[in-house]
Amino acid sequence: MSRGEWYARVGGLMSTDVASVERPLRAKEEDLPLYKASFDESWLIIYSPPLHASSFFDFEVLTPRLVQSTFDTVVFLDAHMGRFVLIAHR
């Protein structure tokens, strides 16, 4: 058997559930006051790991300023595809 016959390709449905992106954002916001005393600006990068089924997200749903945040900037980064969206910016 060759690798081509048994090699599992990555695939799955693209999520459009904005809440699945917003949940980690809100959880991280709880810790933000700890950092505000030390830094003038706070960014959160939500990292979508390459070839990981849970990170398949429909980028057409992610629009600039999609959510509001206490972070100065929130970025959703799809490392595998080499793209990002500023989903919150103040």
C-alpha distance (Angstrom), angle and dihedral (degrees) to the residues before:
residue distance angle dihedral
M1 . . .
S2 3.73 . .
R3 3.76 127.4 .
G4 3.78 89.8 -109.2
E5 3.79 92.3 64.5
W6 3.82 95.3 51.5
Y7 3.77 103.7 27.2
A8 3.80 109.2 117.6
R9 3.76 112.6 -141.0
V10 3.76 120.6 -144.1
G11 3.75 113.8 -109.1
G12 3.73 146.4 133.1
L13 3.74 144.3 132.5
M14 3.77 118.0 -49.8
S15 3.79 110.2 -119.5
T16 3.78 120.5 -127.5
D17 3.82 94.3 179.7
V18 3.80 103.9 123.3
A19 3.82 89.2 -172.7
S20 3.82 89.2 68.1
V21 3.81 88.0 61.0
E22 3.79 94.6 40.1
R23 3.85 95.5 51.6
P24 3.82 96.2 68.7
L25 3.80 89.2 42.7
R26 3.81 92.5 56.6
A27 3.81 91.7 44.8
K28 3.82 91.1 53.3
E29 3.81 91.6 46.9
E30 3.81 88.5 65.0
D31 3.83 89.5 66.5
L32 3.79 95.2 42.9
P33 3.84 96.8 95.1
L34 3.82 88.4 62.3
Y35 3.80 90.1 61.9
K36 3.81 100.9 36.3
A37 3.81 91.5 78.2
S38 3.82 90.8 59.9
F39 3.80 103.5 37.6
D40 3.79 136.8 48.3
E41 3.79 95.2 -149.9
S42 3.80 132.8 31.2
W43 3.79 127.0 -157.2
L44 3.78 128.9 -177.3
I45 3.78 119.7 -158.0
I46 3.79 114.6 -162.3
Y47 3.78 102.2 -156.5
S48 3.78 121.0 -151.6
P49 3.82 105.8 -156.7
P50 3.80 117.4 -133.3
L51 3.80 116.8 -96.7
H52 3.79 93.9 -2.4
A53 3.81 113.5 137.9
S54 3.80 93.8 -143.1
S55 3.80 90.2 59.2
F56 3.81 97.6 59.3
F57 3.78 102.5 119.3
D58 3.78 128.8 165.2
F59 3.80 103.7 -116.9
E60 3.80 92.0 -158.4
V61 3.82 87.5 70.6
L62 3.81 92.8 52.1
T63 3.76 105.6 81.1
P64 3.79 130.1 172.9
R65 3.82 110.7 -84.4
L66 3.79 91.4 9.9
V67 3.81 91.3 151.7
Q68 3.78 137.7 20.6
S69 3.77 119.4 -121.2
T70 3.77 143.1 175.3
F71 3.82 86.3 -127.8
D72 3.79 113.2 92.2
T73 3.79 90.9 -129.6
V74 3.80 133.7 8.6
V75 3.79 118.8 -165.6
F76 3.81 127.6 -169.4
L77 3.81 105.8 -152.6
D78 3.80 123.1 -164.5
A79 3.79 100.1 -166.8
H80 3.80 95.6 -176.7
M81 3.79 94.2 56.1
G82 3.81 94.0 35.0
R83 3.78 96.1 -125.3
F84 3.78 139.2 117.4
V85 3.80 141.7 -175.5
L86 3.80 128.1 -152.3
I87 3.80 96.2 -132.6
A88 3.82 93.0 176.9
H89 3.77 130.6 22.0
R90 3.80 132.6 163.4
